[in-house]
Every structure is written in C-alpha cells, then in structure tokens.
C-alpha cells in the first residue's frame, strides 16, 4: 500500500511540474507595437539571438539564410496593419492587414507584404506568393553591437527591423502626405 501511495504522489508531482512549465512565458513572446500616430500596428513573435549566428549564406550554420524567405519573427508570420492607405517603400498599399515576409541579403533585403493572413512561418509562402501586394528592396545597415532580441519598430514614416548585426528600414508615408 505504501508503494502505491508513493507512486501516486510521484505521479501528481510530475503532472504539477508539467502544468507549471506550460504556464511559463513563451520562448518568443508575442508583441504588438504601434507607430506614434497609431497608423501602423505590427504584431510579431520576438525571437532571441541566444549566441546563434542569425544571418548567413546557404551552407552556413546561420539560422536564416540569405536569399530565402523568412517570416520575420518566430511562430506565426508577422502581421502589419495600416489604418490608412500608405506608400510602402514607394509602392501604394491600401489600408488593411498584411503578412510581412523578408528575404535577407548581405547588402539588401526584400521586404514583402502579402494579403494571405494566418500563416505559420514561411513554409507555404511559395503557394501564396501570388497574393503579394508589395515587394521593396532596402539597404542593410550594420549594427555596431549585435541586437539580442529581434525588434520591429513602426514609426510615423518607416518600419525598421533589427536583429543581430543587421537593421533595415522601409519608408512608409500616408498616401497623399
């Protein structure tokens, strides 16, 4: 009988530990950020560098490869909402919510807005790329100090993406401004 009670107690302890671990904050927390004028809202999961090489060529140990589509964050693909029509990197984009993808490069990135929402990662991007609404190329700025947590910062006139040793910024202007 003592063995049965001990086994049952051990079982309850293990279940409690598993439940406690499930309630921890996710490894890549979900953030919602807005531009100061509240015209741009970005919802993304924020990955951390954790000592890894983030960007690099195919065949390297980097997390994200140059020339490959990236969901620009972790978990669900990042979503950007414009409350009014905008010029996104010089391209007209209607007010609405879009999935944000990027194609990192050593000297420039392609930044893509796609109208198909609810994507997990970039795994199905090839199937939905026909719903791209804008693709712009922007130059890379090298950071003096690596950035540990990926950040997407919407301002009144741009959206900046920064992680590890790279930052890119897409000009965004309200249409008609």
HELIX and SHEET records of a PDB file:
HELIX    1   1 UNK A    2  UNK A   22  1                                  21    
HELIX    2   2 UNK A  125  UNK A  128  1                                   4    
HELIX    3   3 UNK A  129  UNK A  131  5                                   3    
SHEET    1   A 5 UNK A  30  UNK A  34  0                                        
SHEET    2   A 5 UNK A  40  UNK A  45 -1                                        
SHEET    3   A 5 UNK A  74  UNK A  82 -1                                        
SHEET    4   A 5 UNK A  96  UNK A 103 -1                                        
SHEET    5   A 5 UNK A  69  UNK A  70 -1                                        
SHEET    1   B 6 UNK A  30  UNK A  34  0                                        
SHEET    2   B 6 UNK A  40  UNK A  45 -1                                        
SHEET    3   B 6 UNK A  74  UNK A  82 -1                                        
SHEET    4   B 6 UNK A  96  UNK A 103 -1                                        
SHEET    5   B 6 UNK A 108  UNK A 114 -1                                        
SHEET    6   B 6 UNK A 132  UNK A 139 -1                                        
SHEET    1   C 2 UNK A  55  UNK A  56  0                                        
SHEET    2   C 2 UNK A  64  UNK A  65  1                                        
SHEET    1   D 4 UNK A  91  UNK A  93  0                                        
SHEET    2   D 4 UNK A  86  UNK A  88 -1                                        
SHEET    3   D 4 UNK A 158  UNK A 174 -1                                        
SHEET    4   D 4 UNK A 141  UNK A 154 -1                                        
END                                                                             
